[in-house]
Amino acid sequence: MEYDIAAIVEGYAQGYFLMADECDRLSWYGSRDRTFIPLDERFRYPKSLQRVLNQERFSVAINRDFQAVVAGCADRETTWISPELQKIYWLLYQSGYAFSFETWQGDELAGGILGIVIGGAFIGESMFYRIPEGSKVAMVKLVERLRQRKFVFFDGQMMNPHLERFGAYRVGDEEYQVLLKQALERRCFLL
């Protein structure tokens, strides 16, 4: 099956995202509000995580094993990352739009965040961990990288208790569209 990568990127650039339903049918979705992980002083994390960061148990990499991160994100009882969506992520990766931000413990993948970069927007698609704290360290290090690279926002898409612990907040659709327009005017690079 052929995919029009430009059309898929355009869908994300308009504020939509792809998800598969329980029958693996892929559709575009929008949301009245989005969840942002703050790139300013509102970003926070538990003191226990600071101890883990100080121990430097994990190293960080980008795209060292993209497909393993996608597989890790999809490996759960109910997933919206169908085999077809995994193929699309691979094509987006090959086209320079999809990235895996990873933590490693030695040669073992500890966790990671899968995201799509368009201009100054980082759209977080999913995250996972194999080693406790792996994805949390990835989150802290990714926020540092996005700040350094002057990204406009980190879209976490949907609120959950895990993201709330990092200071995540909701943004209405009107504000989201304004920020998305600003982000699309920037050229930010994760690598």
N, C-alpha and C positions, 0 to 999 in steps of 0.2 A: 504494500500500500504506500502510495506517495503522500507526503505531507507538505503543505505550503508553509514553510518556516516563517516567511515574511508575514503571512496572514496570522499565524499563531502569535508572533511577537506583537503585531498590531492589536490583537485581542487583549493581551496583557497591558499594552500601552493605553488602552481605553478603560482599564480598571476591572477587567474580567479575569477569571482564572479557570483552569480546566480541572475537572474532577470526574472520576468514574463512579457510577452507582453500583449497587450490590450485584447487578447483572453485567458489570464491566462495560456498560455503555458510557461513552465519554461525552460530556456536555460542558458548555460554558456556563459559569455562574457569576453573579454579581452579588454585592452585599450592601445593605443600607448603612452599615458601619464596619469599619476595618479596625484591626488591632495593630497598633504601632509599638515597637520596642524603642524606647527613647534613645536618642543619640546625644542627649545633653545630660545635665546633672540629675535628671529624674531617674536615670538608669541606676539600678541598685541590685545587690545580691547579698545572700547571707554571709555572715562572718566565717562560717565553716567553709564556705567556698573560697574565701580569701586565703585560708590556711592551705587548701589544696593548691591554689595558684602559687603560693609562696614555696611550696615543696617542689614545684616544677616537675611533677611526675609525667606530665603530658607534653608532647611537642605538637606544633600546629602545622598543617599543610593545606594547600589549596589544590584541588584536582589531582591529588596523588593517586586516589583510587575512586574516581567518580562513580563508576558502576556499582562498587561495593556500598557506597553511601546510599545510592538510589535503592539498591536491594535491601539495605538495612531499614530504610524509611518505609518500604513497602511490606516488610516482614512483620505483620501483626494480624491479629484475628480478623478484624474488619479493616480493610484498607480502601482508600479511594485512589491509590496508585496502581492502576491496572497494568497488565503487560503492555498494552498499547501506549499508555501514558509513559511507561518506562522508555519505550522506543522514542517517543517525542522528546523526552528529557535528554536522551542521548544525542538526538539531532540538534537540539538547542545547545548542548555542550559543544558539539563539533562546530557549531556556527558562532561560538563565543558568547552565548547568552546565559547558559546554565552553568552553575558552579557548585562544587562541594567544598565546604569549609570543614576541615577534619581535625580531630585530635587523635594522636597516636601514643601508645605506650610501647616503646621499643618498636618492634615490627608489627604490632597488633593494632588494628583500627579500634579505637576506643569509643568513638562517636562522631557525629557529624551533622551538619545542617546543609540541606539542599535548597538552593535559591536561584532566582532568575534576576539578572542585572540588565536594566534598560535605563540608559542615561545615568541619573543620580538616584535611581530607585533600586533598592534590594528587596525583592519579593520572596520572602521565606516560604517555601513550599512544605517542608517537613523537616523533622529532626529525629535522631535516634541515638541510643547509646548501647554499647556492649559491655563497657566497664563503667561502674558507677562514677558519676561526676563528669564523664566524658563529654556529654552534650552540653552540660552547664559551662564547662571551661571553654568549649567551642563558642558558646553564646557570648561570653565575656570578651574573648579574643576577637570575635567577628565584629562586635560593637566598636572595639578599639580601632580595628582596621577601617570600618566604615567612617568613623570620625576622622581618621588621618586622611582618608581619600575624599573627604568633603561630600559624602552622600547626603541627599536631602532627607531620605527616610528609610527605615527598615520596617517593611510591612510584614507583620506576623499573621495576617489574614483573620484568624478567628481566636477570640479570647479563650484561655483555659487557665486553670490554677497555676500551672508551671510558668506561663508567661507573666502572669500577675506578679509573681515573686520578683521579677526583674523590673517592675515598675511599668509594665505594659499598660497602655491606655487606649480608649476607643476614639476613633475619628469618624465623623459623619461623612456621608457620600459627597456633599457639596465641598467640604474642606479637603477631602481626599482628592477630588478632581483638580482643585487649585494646586495642591502640592504635587500631584502627578504631572501637571503641566510644567511646573518649575523643574521637576526632576528630569523630564524629557529634554529640557533645554541644556542640561549639563552633560559633560562627558566624563564620567567617573570610571575608574578601573579598579577592580578588586586585586588583580595581580600586579 
